[in-house]
Amino acid sequence: MDPVPPPIEEEARLRRAHVRKVSLLVTSVVVLGVAGFFRWAFATNWFASAGGVVSLSFIASVPFACGALSVTIGRCFGSDNWPLHAIFVPFGTMLLGLAICVVAGIEAILCVIMAAPIVFVAAVLGGLLAHFLLPRNHPKPRLQVTLAVFLPVLAAWGESAFRWPSETKDITNTIRIHAPAAKIWPEITSVRPIDPEKLRESWIYQIGFPRPIAAEIDRPGVGGTRTATFERDVSFFETVTVWDEPRILSFTIHADPEFIPHTAFDKHIIVGGRFYDVLDGTYRIEPVSDNESLLHLTSRHRLGTRFNSYAAWWSVRIMDEIQGTILEVIRTRAENEAKQP
């Protein structure tokens, strides 16, 4: 039989377990509350010059501060479980906070997916740095808490002092079509209504991105207006700039944020808004043989975030799916036309 621990040791063990539970509960509630407060604050005009919720101050410094705050609160309680407060509480509270944002409709799933890697890394990094850099028996733990809470405010002030240039990104998709250029050209100038069941199931549509429906042109030639429609009453107005039949079709793209329903996209990534826009597009048909062609679709995008390189990585993958599904529809239709006698 195992020896029964002395009453004093057992009492100390129970006390430590109680401290862990209380510190875990208090830390989680406080950290989640602080994160929620800053989510509200960064959505106001107070932090608009820093970029609001689409800023490094919010996406990186808020979870970083929450991680540091978790450690300082744990030490205020005398908790000796540093992995809990430096890693698991920051990660868990950020995960819960993101889930609440999705369920409550505060953020779109796409925004949460894009932000999650930065949020999780920043939260854990803040916890680990606080654990290794801050004294364990600091005489003024409240000062540590105050500094952690005000870190996002200082970061936003610094971020608003810099001008962040916009960047453009070209994205090209190519598909091989067993049809001559003459059969492909009519399918790119106007796209007949697309049956949603004919579209490949892509992850972007599963998380709520509008599916393409059709594209109609009012007249052939340069200056014609091509209207591309998507689900949820989303329309893009494209003015033809190059009409080289049957080789090249180029057009500028105009997306009016006031015309696009607010329910179609998350307000932070709405096309034509402050942070993202689609500028122009080009279809180019490259004949390979008499009955085979390569169809290239290129679009140019403007990125105006504080983290354009990271946003561009996501933009490429999102547009790759959208352009890829459109090209697949065109291929199917052109090949069916080529088979007609």
N, C-alpha and C positions, 0 to 999 in steps of 0.2 A: 504493500500500500504506500501511496505517496504521503510524505509527511505533511501534516496540516500546518499551513503558514501561521506564524505568530499573529495575534490579533492586531498588533501595531502595523505589521507589514500588510496585512489584509486590508486594514482601514486606509492605509496610504494608497494601495492599489485601487481601491474603490474610489478614493478621492480623485486620483489621476484620471480614471475612466470617466468620472462625472465632469471633470474639467474639460476633457476632450469633447464630450457630447455638447456641453454648453457652448464652448468656444466654436465648435463646428456650426451649431445652429445660429449663433449670433453673427459669426463671420459671414456665413452664406447670406443671411438676410441683409446685413449691412452692405456687403459687396454688390448684391443684386440691386439693392435700393440705389446705391451710388451710380451704378451703370444705367439704371432706368432714368435717374435724374439727368445724367449727361445726355442720354438719348433725346429727352425732351428739350434740354437746353440747346443742344447743337442744331435742333430743328427750328429754332427761333432766329430772329434777326441778329441776336447778340453775336453769333458765331458765323454769320453769313460770309463775311470777308475772308474767313479761313477756309471756306468750302462747305460749311455745315456738316451734315453727317457723311458727306463724300469728301472727307479730309483725313489726312494722316493723324491730325490731332484727335479725331474721334475714333477712327478704326484701329489705330495703333496705341496712342497714349492712354486712352480710357481703359482698355483691357490691361495695359501695362500697369497703370496706377491701381487697378483693382487687384492685380496679383500682388503688388507691394503692400496694399492695404490688408490683404488677407493675412500676410505674415505678421504685420505689426499688431493686428488685433489678436492673433493667436498668442503673441508674446505678452500682450497686456493681460491675458488670462493665465499666463504661465504654462501654456501647452507645450509639451516636449515633442510633439509629433510634427516635425518640420515637413516631411513629404506631403502630409495632409494639407497644410496651409500654403505651401509653396507650389504645389503641383495640382493636387486633386480638387481643392476648393476653387482656385482660379479657373481651371478647365471646366469643372462641373457647372459653376455659376454662369459662365459665358455660354455654355451649351444650353442651359435652361433659359437664359435670356434670349438667345436667338430663336429657340423654339417658341417662346411666348410671342416674339415679334411676328412669326409666321402665323401662328394660330389666331392672334388678335388682328391680323391684317395690317400691322404697322409697317412691315417690309414684305416685299415679294420674295418668293423662294429663290429666284435667281440672284437677287442682291445678297441674300443670306449665304448662299453657296459661294459666291465670289468673295465675301468678306470673311467667312469662317476661317480659312487658313491663317490669315493675318491676325485675326482676333485670338485664336487659340495660342499661337506662337508668342504673341505679345504678352498675353496673360501669364503664361508659364514662365516666360523670361523675366517678367516683373517680379514674380514670386521668388524665383531662384536668386536674382540679383539682390533682392531685399534680404533674403536669408543669409547670403554669404557676405554682404557688405555692411549691413546694419548691426550694431552691437547687440548682443543678446540681452544684456542687462542695462539697457539705456535708462538713465534716470528720468528722462522726459519722453515716454512713449507717445504722449499726445502730440508732440511736435512731429514725430514720424508720420502719424496718421494725417495730420494737417497737410504736411508736404505732399503726401501721396494723393490726397483728395484734390489739391490745387494744381497738380502736375498737368492735367489736360487744359486748364485755363492758361497756364504759362505757355504750353505748346501751341495752343490756338493763337495766342498773341504773337508768338514768333512766326508762325506759319502765315498769318495775315500780312506780315511785313514784306513778303516775297511775292513777286509776280511769276506765275507759272505759265509758260508758253504752251499753246496747243500743239498737238502733233497730228500728222496724218499717217494713215496706214492703208496700204493696198493689199487686198485679199483676192486671190485668183483660184478658181476651181476649173478643172478640165475633165471632160468626159468624152469617150469614144463612141461615135454613133455610126451604125451601119446604114448610112443614107447619104445621098449627095447633098451638097450645099443648098440646091434649089428646093429640096424638101424640108430642110431645117429652117430656112429663112422665115417662112410664114409662121412657124411655131414660136419664134422669138419676138417678132414684131407685135403680135397679139397672142396672148395665152388664154385659150378658152377656159371656162370655169372648171376648176379641179375638184374632182370627187375626193373628199377627205380620206376615204378608205383606200384611195390609190396612192396616197403619200406614205412614204416609209416612216415607221414609228421612230421618231428621234427623241432623245432625252430633252431637247429644248421645248418640244411641244408637250411632253408629258409634265413639265413643270409650269406650263401655262403660257408659253410664247405663242402669239397668234400664228396660225397656219396661213400660207398663201392661198388665195382664192382664184384670182384672174388678173389679166392685164389687157387693157384695151387702148388702142391708139385712134385718135380722131381723124388723122390723115397721114398718108405716107410722106416721107421727105423731111429735110431739116426744118425745125420749127414746129413739127407736130408734137402733140401732147399725148403722152402715154400714161394712163392711170393704172397703177398697180394697187389692188385691193387685198386686204388680209382679213382674218376673222376679227370680230368685235368692232366692225366699222372703221378699221384703220385703212387709210388711203395715202399713197405717195404719188406726187405729181412729177412726171419726168418729161423734160423738154429735150427733144432729139437734137443733137449737135453734129452727129456724123451719120449719114445714111449712104452706105456703100454696099448696095445690093449685089450679090448675096454674100458679102464678106464681113462687114463691120456695122454694128449698130451701137452708137454711143449716145448718152443722155445725161443731163444733170438731174439731180433728184432734190425735190423740195418737200420737206416734211414740216408742216405747221404745227407746233406743239398745241396751239389753241384749237386746232381742228381735230387732232387725235384724241379720242375719248380718254379720260384720266384712268379708266378701268382697264385700258388695253396694256399699258406698261407701268412699271413702277415709276413714280414721279422723279426719282433720282437718275434714271437711265432712259428717260423718254427721248425718242429720236427727234432731233432738231432742238434739243434743249441745251442747257449750259455745258453739260459734260460729254455729250455724245451726239454725233450727227452722221448721216450718210450723204456724201457730197455728189458722187456721180457713179455711173456704171457703164460697162462696155461688154457687148457680146462680140466675139470674133470667131468666125468659122474658118478652119484650116483644113482644106481638102487633103486627104491622104491618098485616095484613089478615086476612081469613078463612082464607087458606091460606099465610100467610107470617109468620114470626116472627124476632126477633133473640134469640139465646141468649148471655147474658153469664156468664162464669165469673171470679170474683174470689177470690184467695187472699191471705192476710196472712202475712207472714214476719217472723221475728225474726233480726236480724243482731247478733252479739256480737264482731266482730273489731276490730282496731286501725285498720282502714281500711274502715269501713262504706260510705262513698260508692262506693269502687271495687268492693267486694264486691256492693253493691246493683246496680251496672251489670251485672255478670255474672249475678246472681240473676234480674234481669228477663229477660235473654235465654235463660237456661236454662228458666225456668218458662214463658216465652212459647212455647217449642217443645213442652214437655210438655202444657200446657193446650191448645195449638193442635191437637195430634194427637188428644187426647181429644175435643175439640169436633168435629173432622172425622168421627170414628167415630159420634158421636151424630147428626150431620147426615145421614150416609148412611143410618143405620138409621131415623131418623124420616121421612125422605123416602120410603124404601121402604115404610114402613107407611102413609104418606099415599096412596100410589098403589094400595093394595089396595082392592078394591071393598067 
